[in-house]
Amino acid sequence: MQTDRSATQPPRSPRPAAPRLLYARPGIVVTAESFTVGRNSWPVAEITRLRTDRGPHDRLAIRAVAVSAAMIAAVGLLIGFTGGLHRLTAGAYLMLGAVGLVPLLLVLIGDRVRPPAHELWGRVRGTEVLLFSSDDERQFGQVARALARAREAARLGGWADPPAAEPWRPAR
C-alpha cells in the first residue's frame, strides 16, 4: 500500500506472452511451441517429415473374412470331390456364386462400420513416431492443420504481426 493514500497502483511488470493456442480439446493441445497428445508432448520445432496414413483394418473384420472364405472354399472342395457338381441345378450354382461374394461384403461392411484410423506420423529427433491417431476424420483434419500451421510458424520464426503499411490510395 502506498503511504500517500493515492488510488494508483504501482506499475506491474509485463507478463510473458502466453503460447499461441492453435487447437485444444481434451487430451490434445497444439500451440506454436508444442504438440501434446495425452501424456506425450513434442516441441513443434523438432517435428519434421509429417505424413498421414491409414491404420490397419479392424481385426474382427479380417478374421470374419478369413473364416468365411475358408468355409466357402471347404464347401466347394467337398462338393467337387464328392462328384456332386454335375447334379447341381442352375439355381444352386447361382447360390454358390452369391455365397462366394460374402467375404467381399464382409470387407465392405467392416470398413464402413469400423473404418481404419487416420494416423499422423512425423520424425522427432531422428525417430519415426506416431504422433496422433483418430477415427474421427474431422478431428484428425483439424489437428493435422493446426500442427502444420505451428510448424510453418516455427520455420518462419514466429507469429509476428506483419509490418503496418500505409493504405493504398489511387494517384489523382
N, C-alpha and C positions, 0 to 999 in steps of 0.2 A: 504494500500500500504506500502511496506517496504521502509525504509529510505536509505538502502544501494544500491538501484536500482537493486537488483538481480532478476532473472527471476523465481525464485522458489516461489511457493505458500505456504502459511502456512499450516501445517498439518490439515486435516479435521477430525472431529470426525466420527467414523464409524456409518453408518446408521443402524437402527434396521432392521433385516431381514423381508422382506415382507411375508405375509402368503402364504403358498404354494397353488397355484391355481390348482384345480383338474378338474373343469368344469365351463364354463362360456358361457352363451347365454343370450340374452335379457330377463331380469326378473328372471333368475336362476343363482345363483353363489354358487359353492361348494368349500370351502377352507378347509385347515386342521383344522381350528378353528371354522368355522361357516357354516351353511347351510341357504341360503337366497332364498326365492321364493316370488316374488312381494314385498310386504311391510313387510312380515313376515320373521323373522330371528331367528334361534335357534343355541345355542352353540352345536357343534358336541359331546362334552364330555357328554352332558346331554341327548342325544337321545339314548334310549335303545329299545329293542324288536322291531326291524324293521321287517315289514312284507309287502308283496304285496297282492293285492286283485284286483278284477274287480268291477267296479262301476255298478250301476243299468242299466238295458236295457233302450233304448230310450222310452220316454213316448208316443210318437206318434205311434210307432210300437206296443206297448202294447195295446193302445186304438184301433188301427186298427184290431188287433187280437180279442179283446173282442167284438167289434161290428160285425165283420164278423162271429164269432162263434155264437153270439146271433141271427143274421139274419138267418143263416143256420138252427139252432135249431128251430126257429119260423116257417120257411117254412116246415120243416119236421113234426112238430106238426100239422100244418094246413092240410097238405096232409093226415096225419094219421087220424085226427078227421073227415075229410070230407069223408073218405072212398074211396079216390082216389088211394090208394096204389095198389089195385088189378087191376086197369085199366091201370097202367103204363106199358110201354114196357121195354124190356131189355136195350135198349139204354138210356131210361130215368133213370133207376136205375144206370147205369154206370155214367151218368151225375151227378146224386146226389152224388155218391161216389167221383167223381172228385172234385165237389164243396166242399165236406167235407174236402178236403186237402188244401183249401185256407188259413185257419188260420196257418197251418204248413208252407206253402210257405211264408206267410207274416212274420213269425218269422225268417225264414232263410234269407229273403231279408233284413229285418230290421237290423239284426245283421251284415250283410255284408256291407250295406250302411252306417249305423251309429253304429259301434261297441261300446260296453261298454268301458268306460275309464279305463286305468290302474291306480291303486292307490297305493301310498306308505304311509303306516301308521307307526307310532312309538309312543313310550311313552316318554313324556317330562315332567319332574317334577311330575311324578305320574299320568298324564292325557294322555289318548289316543288321538292322534292328527293326522289329515290327513295332511301329510307333503307336498305331491306333487301328482298331478293328470294330466294325459295326455292321449290323444287318439292316439298319435304317439308312437308306440311300440319301435322304435329305440331310440328316445329321452328319453323315460322312462327308458330303459335299461342303457343308458349312465349315467343318473342322479343317478339311484339306485347303479350302480357300483362305481361311484365317492363317494357317501355318505358312502358306505361300506368300501372303502379304507380309507376315512377320519376317520371313527370310529375305524378301525383297528390300524391306526397310533396313534390315541388318546389313545387307550387301551395299546399300546406298549410303549408309552412315547415319541412319536415324529418321525420325519423323519431323524434322524441322519444317516449319511453315515456309512456303515459297516467299521470296522477297516481294515486298509490295511494289507495285508499279503504278505509274500514273494511268488513269483511264484513257482509252483511245478516243481521240476526237478527230473528226474529219477536217481536212485542210480546207479553208474557205478562201 
